[in-house]
Amino acid sequence: MAFPEKLKALRLKNGLTQDELGEKLYLSRASISSYEIGRNEPTIETIIAVSDLFNVTADELLK
């Protein structure tokens, strides 16, 4: 499973909308959507924020 699918799965598992996740990460809903469909790739800072928020390692997100 690639990062876009992992991000979406974690978001849904935690009962968050794209808007809610965006608010928690200080990003727009459009940014979250772009990450989830693989249109754009997140910065390392965003990957770290996602890993902290969902209590997973960056390796788990990227591998």
VOPAVEX-531328 format. One line per field, with one value per residue (C-alpha): chain; x, y, z negated; residue number from 1; residue in one letter. Coordinates in Angstrom, 2 decimals, padded with zeros to 5 digits. Last residue first. Layout:
ch A:...
px X:...
py Y:...
pz Z:...
i NUM:...
aa A:...
END
This chain:
ch A:A:A:A:A:A:A:A:A:A:A:A:A:A:A:A:A:A:A:A:A:A:A:A:A:A:A:A:A:A:A:A:A:A:A:A:A:A:A:A:A:A:A:A:A:A:A:A:A:A:A:A:A:A:A:A:A:A:A:A:A:A:A
px 007.16:006.31:003.74:005.20:008.67:007.35:006.35:002.79:001.04:-001.74:-000.99:002.76:003.06:000.89:003.01:006.21:004.85:003.80:007.28:008.80:006.71:003.67:003.45:000.93:-001.54:-001.48:-005.21:-004.87:-002.19:-004.29:-007.34:-005.35:-004.10:-007.63:-008.91:-006.40:-003.47:-002.81:-002.30:-005.25:-007.34:-006.52:-007.54:-010.89:-011.47:-010.53:-013.06:-011.89:-013.22:-009.87:-010.01:-011.05:-007.98:-005.67:-007.05:-006.79:-003.19:-002.26:-003.84:-001.96:001.30:001.42:000.00
py 001.82:005.51:005.69:002.88:004.39:007.75:005.94:005.68:007.58:008.97:012.64:012.15:010.23:012.80:015.68:013.90:013.34:016.99:018.17:015.81:017.57:015.83:014.43:015.73:014.06:010.82:010.59:010.87:013.56:015.74:015.29:016.34:019.41:020.27:020.04:022.75:022.26:023.20:019.51:019.31:021.54:019.43:016.29:017.87:019.04:015.63:014.10:012.27:009.08:007.76:004.71:007.02:009.22:006.25:004.55:007.76:008.32:004.70:004.78:007.92:006.65:003.40:000.00
pz -003.01:-003.31:-006.08:-008.16:-007.76:-008.99:-012.15:-013.36:-016.18:-013.96:-014.68:-015.04:-011.75:-009.98:-011.33:-010.29:-006.77:-006.63:-007.59:-005.01:-002.39:-000.98:002.53:005.03:007.41:005.46:004.90:001.13:001.29:003.60:001.35:-001.70:000.15:001.32:-002.25:-003.09:-005.43:-009.05:-009.94:-012.35:-010.10:-007.04:-008.90:-009.74:-006.16:-004.72:-007.08:-010.16:-011.69:-012.92:-010.67:-007.81:-008.17:-008.64:-005.52:-003.49:-004.51:-003.86:-000.39:000.61:-000.97:001.01:000.00
i 63:62:61:60:59:58:57:56:55:54:53:52:51:50:49:48:47:46:45:44:43:42:41:40:39:38:37:36:35:34:33:32:31:30:29:28:27:26:25:24:23:22:21:20:19:18:17:16:15:14:13:12:11:10:9:8:7:6:5:4:3:2:1
aa K:L:L:E:D:A:T:V:N:F:L:D:S:V:A:I:I:T:E:I:T:P:E:N:R:G:I:E:Y:S:S:I:S:A:R:S:L:Y:L:K:E:G:L:E:D:Q:T:L:G:N:K:L:R:L:A:K:L:K:E:P:F:A:M
END
